Amino acid sequence: MRSNDLFSKTDSSLKDESDKTYSEMLKKKSQVGADWGWERLQELISPDLRKRFVKQQFLLSQSITTEDYEKIKAHSEGMMRGLDALVTYAKDQGFDKLSPSVWVTNHPETDTQIFIALDAESLPRCSALADAEKPSLYFSIKELFAMIDKDSFDLKKRLSKDFGHVEILERKPIKEKDVENILCDEIL
């Protein structure tokens, strides 16, 4: 357990172990999200399981905020077990993970679940998923692109030359003081 002395040195091996476990959890969470659609999976699980998972997320967040590396490691491991439990529950209820050529998201204003087929072969599967998981809609990626005004593509081309060419070399933990006075204007 970490002492209450704010200026004490952290055991670097514990911190390294904690960082490694946390990174493994993030990779697993990313893979589960890619396989199932994160928002979709949250809707497929029971309210009790969702409540327990949210509590685990909260505990992990608290341990990160306090930089308690033992707890970060323990709660990251708990998150990985929780992710396994979410997937197992969804499978036990008869749901399947998504095909790599199917995307799922929720509409930012109505929260309606939307399945997107990346190719013609996936369109029947999207239709079946939307029918089975109401209220949902489905589109082909070509339909969505056809709905976007041509000027939007021109603007994106002009801006792409200056933005988006980033390579992440190292992940550093973000502390509460790092996010103070930051304007969040993204639409997720």
N, C-alpha and C positions, 0 to 999 in steps of 0.2 A: 504494500500500500504506500502511496506517495505521502510524504510528510506535508504539513500545512505551510511550511516555509516556502514562500513564493520564489525565493532566490536560490533554492537548493538545486544542485545539478541533477539532471535526470539520468538514470542508468541508460546509456546509449544502446546497449543490447536489447533492453526492454522496449525502448522507443523503436528500434529497427524492427523488432518482432511485431510490435503493434502496427507499425506502418505497413509491413508486409501482409499481415492478416487483413487489415482494412482495405488494402488494394485488391486482395483476392476477393473480398466481399463485393467491392465495386464492380469487378469483372463479372462475378457471378450474377449480380443484380442486372448488369447491362445485358448479359446473355439471356437471362430470364425475360427481360423486357423485349428483347429482339425475338425470342421464340414465341412469346405469348401476347405481347402488347401489354405494357405496364398498366394502363388504365383499364383495359379489358380484364386483366387478371384480377384487379381489385374488385371488379363487379362480379366475378365468378365465384368468389370465396364467401364463406359464411360470415355473418356479422361478428360472431365470436372470434373467429380466426383473424379477421381484419382488425378487431380491437387489440388482440394480443400482438399482432405485427406492428401496429402503430405504436404501441407501448414500447416494443423493442427498438423501434426507430428513435423514439424519444429518449430512451436510456442511452443509446449510442450517441445521439446528439449532445446530451448532457455531458457525457464522458469526454467528448471532443472539446467542448467548451471549457471544461476544467483541466484539460490536458492530463487526464488520469490514464496513463498508458496501459495499465493492467486492465482497467475497465474497458478501454477502447478495444483492446484485443478480445476480451470476453464478450462484449456486446457485438463485435463484428462477427465472431463465431456464432453467436445467437442469431444474428441476422441471416447468416448462411443457412442455419437449420430452419429458420423461419421461411426463407425462400423455397427450400425443399418442401416444407409443409404446404405452402401455397400451391405449388405445382402438383403435389400429390393429391391435394383436395380437388383441384380442378379436374385432374385426370379421373379421380374416383367418381366425379359427378358426370362423367361422359364427355367432357370437353377435350378438344385436341389443340395442340400448339399450332401456331400459324405456319403456313408455307413461307419459305423465304421470299416468294414472289407476291406475298400479301402483306400490306401494311395496315395498321389500325391506329386510329387517333380519335379524339373527341372534338366536336365542334367547339370553338372557344366561347361562343355565346350561348348556345342551346344545350351543350354537353351531350348532344346526340353522338353515339358511337358511329364511326364511319370506317368502313373497310375499303381499301384501295387495291385493285388488281393491277399488278405491274405488267402483266401480259394477258393475252386472250385466253390462254389455258386456265388461268386463275379466276376468271370472271364467274364461272359457275360456282366455284367454291365460295367466293365472296357473297354471291347471291344467297347461297345456303346458310352461310354464317349470319348474314344480316337477317334472314328469316328466322333463324333459331335463337338469335340473341337480340330480341326486340327491346327497346326501339333502336333500330340501327338502319343505316343507309349503306349503299355500296356504289362505287364508281370505278371506272377504269382510269388509269393514269392519263390516257389520251383524252378522255372526257374532261378531266380537270384542266389539262393544258389548253384544250379548246376554249374553255371558259375564261382564260386569262387574256387580257387585252395585250395585243402585240407590243404596245409601248412599254409595258412592264418588263418584257424580255429585253428590250433595247436599253432600258435603264439599268437592269441587272448586269448586262454586258459591260456598260460603261463603268459601273461601280466595282465590278469584279476584278478589274486590273489593279485596283489599289487596296482591296480588302480580302481577307480570308486566307492568305498564304502564311499560315502560322504552323510551327512545329513545336510541340510541347516537349521540353527537355527534362523537366523535373516538376513533380507535384509538391507544393508546399501547403501545409495546413493553413486554412483561413481562420483568423481569430475575429472575435466580435468587433474589436477596435478597427480591423481592416475594412469592415463594411459600413461603418458609421458615415453618414453624410454622402452615401452613394445613391445616385438616382437610378432606379430600375425602370427602364422604359421598354423592355422587351415584351413581346407577346408570345407566350408559350402555349 
